[in-house]
């Protein structure tokens, strides 16, 4: 057998054997109305792929092996919104269409890009840092928004009868803007998994609570 072909086949089966898969089930509650959804994680040698789907949208996120965000893809079920965000060295490239209109934007990166808190904040949670400035892209107008996350204290946290030691953090807009929006999260300090999220989607919007229900190891979906 050609040695290059043999090497390719060997790497393929090694990567497949190395893959680690998890299914997370979360429950979101808004105004006493609850809805469960799942997040699928597939970890390979070179990347981590996160996918989720609900009645509104399909989302796919590609992370580095250390959970630094590399790519983000969003597709609405009603087909009115479809966009991607790609990290290209020190730039963020945003492109897609909304209500039939094509858009394209480019931003310079000064701070880390974290588009989804539940997995994107893992490196911060597992580090010794007390706070982190980061940015995200607003899905409303595709502007770049600066953010701040601060570690508050460690707390015991229960999900059913299972006990966790959690890291409580506050997430807000920096400076005086924090009066307009903030959220509180609890993460498992052992692996950085999100246990609970409390926040809203903006001023005068109802409080949203998201709680981890289960985490299971096994085969998962890789694309919505």
Rosetta blueprint (number, residue, H / E / L):
1 X L
2 X L
3 X H
4 X H
5 X H
6 X H
7 X H
8 X H
9 X H
10 X H
11 X H
12 X H
13 X H
14 X H
15 X H
16 X H
17 X H
18 X H
19 X L
20 X E
21 X E
22 X E
23 X E
24 X E
25 X E
26 X E
27 X E
28 X E
29 X E
30 X E
31 X L
32 X L
33 X E
34 X E
35 X E
36 X E
37 X E
38 X E
39 X E
40 X E
41 X E
42 X E
43 X E
44 X L
45 X L
46 X L
47 X L
48 X E
49 X E
50 X E
51 X E
52 X E
53 X E
54 X L
55 X L
56 X L
57 X E
58 X E
59 X E
60 X E
61 X E
62 X E
63 X E
64 X L
65 X L
66 X L
67 X L
68 X L
69 X E
70 X E
71 X E
72 X E
73 X E
74 X E
75 X E
76 X E
77 X L
78 X L
79 X L
80 X L
81 X E
82 X E
83 X E
84 X E
85 X E
86 X E
87 X E
88 X E
89 X L
90 X L
91 X E
92 X E
93 X E
94 X E
95 X E
96 X E
97 X E
98 X E
99 X L
100 X L
101 X E
102 X E
103 X E
104 X E
105 X E
106 X E
107 X E
108 X E
109 X L
110 X L
111 X L
112 X E
113 X E
114 X L
115 X L
116 X L
117 X H
118 X H
119 X H
120 X H
121 X L
122 X H
123 X H
124 X H
125 X H
126 X L
127 X L
128 X L
129 X L
130 X L
131 X E
132 X E
133 X E
134 X E
135 X E
136 X E
137 X E
138 X L
139 X L
140 X L
141 X L
142 X L
143 X L
144 X E
145 X E
146 X E
147 X E
148 X E
149 X E
150 X E
151 X E
152 X E
153 X E
154 X E
155 X E
156 X E
157 X E
158 X E
159 X E
160 X L
161 X L
162 X E
163 X E
164 X E
165 X E
166 X E
167 X E
168 X E
169 X E
170 X E
171 X E
172 X E
173 X L
174 X L
175 X H
176 X H
177 X H
178 X H
179 X H
180 X L
181 X L
182 X E
183 X E
184 X E
185 X E
186 X E
187 X E
188 X E
189 X L
190 X L
191 X L
192 X L
193 X L
194 X E
195 X E
196 X E
197 X E
198 X E
199 X E
200 X L
201 X L
202 X L
203 X L
204 X L
205 X L
206 X L
207 X L
208 X E
209 X E
210 X E
211 X E
212 X E
213 X E
214 X E
215 X E
216 X E
217 X E
218 X L
219 X L
220 X L
221 X L
222 X L
223 X L
224 X L
